[in-house]
């Protein structure tokens, strides 16, 4: 797996990887991460992949990260 690029963002870290004929879009924030896999047959190069990550995609991914953080926090509260 190799890093193709990073997309600057104030809300999370976004890293693009290339691996096994796929691009991986990885969102990281705090203790959670979310990864999407996109076939290189659908998106041919990393520059196209950056366009694929539009405002709505980013908002939806951030919403998922929020939910994941809430889920993890709830689990810790039950555990402790």
Phi and psi in degrees as a GROMACS rama.xvg file:
@    title "Ramachandran Plot"
@    xaxis  label "Phi"
@    yaxis  label "Psi"
@TYPE xy
-130.295  146.958  UNK-2
-76.7568  127.236  UNK-3
-93.0917  -41.57  UNK-4
-169.388  167.519  UNK-5
-126.861  142.068  UNK-6
-107.713  118.134  UNK-7
-60.9029  138.97  UNK-8
-161.479  141.745  UNK-9
-82.2157  -14.8591  UNK-10
-103.022  -22.1223  UNK-11
-166.388  171.416  UNK-12
-92.7562  130.865  UNK-13
-119.274  119.077  UNK-14
-123.002  136.053  UNK-15
-105.188  129.619  UNK-16
-119.59  160.003  UNK-17
-122.493  129.024  UNK-18
-162.988  128.513  UNK-19
50.46  50.9654  UNK-20
61.1847  26.9959  UNK-21
-135.28  154.561  UNK-22
-101.503  137.21  UNK-23
-110.448  131.037  UNK-24
-108.501  111.002  UNK-25
-112.156  123.145  UNK-26
-104.95  129.347  UNK-27
-130.221  135.808  UNK-28
-153.988  122.256  UNK-29
55.3345  -129.421  UNK-30
-87.8741  6.6316  UNK-31
-123.923  153.954  UNK-32
-145.328  151.71  UNK-33
-133.55  128.89  UNK-34
-125.707  132.83  UNK-35
-111.893  140.306  UNK-36
-109.661  131.041  UNK-37
-127.566  125.831  UNK-38
-63.3652  140.935  UNK-39
-70.6359  -10.4045  UNK-40
-76.6726  -23.7411  UNK-41
-93.4376  -37.4792  UNK-42
-125.647  116.394  UNK-43
-83.528  -24.8393  UNK-44
-149.943  162.995  UNK-45
-60.0286  -31.8224  UNK-46
-65.6748  -39.3226  UNK-47
-64.6003  -36.009  UNK-48
-62.958  -36.5397  UNK-49
-63.1146  -37.2141  UNK-50
-69.4877  -31.5392  UNK-51
-60.7199  -33.4872  UNK-52
-88.0342  77.9401  UNK-53
-85.9703  -177.11  UNK-54
-56.9202  -44.3718  UNK-55
-65.9216  -42.0564  UNK-56
-59.0033  -46.5055  UNK-57
-62.7416  -45.0743  UNK-58
-59.9679  -43.1467  UNK-59
-65.1228  -41.5056  UNK-60
-64.6676  -42.3679  UNK-61
-63.2608  -36.6947  UNK-62
-62.4549  -41.6427  UNK-63
-63.8371  -42.0806  UNK-64
-61.2099  -41.7132  UNK-65
-58.327  -46.5286  UNK-66
-62.3714  -41.7941  UNK-67
-63.9781  -40.6378  UNK-68
-63.8763  -41.6436  UNK-69
-62.2909  -43.456  UNK-70
-61.5551  -45.4606  UNK-71
-64.8521  -43.4732  UNK-72
-62.0412  -41.1793  UNK-73
-63.8043  -40.0095  UNK-74
-63.8027  -42.4665  UNK-75
-63.7906  -41.1233  UNK-76
-61.9081  -39.1373  UNK-77
-69.8805  -35.3972  UNK-78
-71.9193  -40.9166  UNK-79
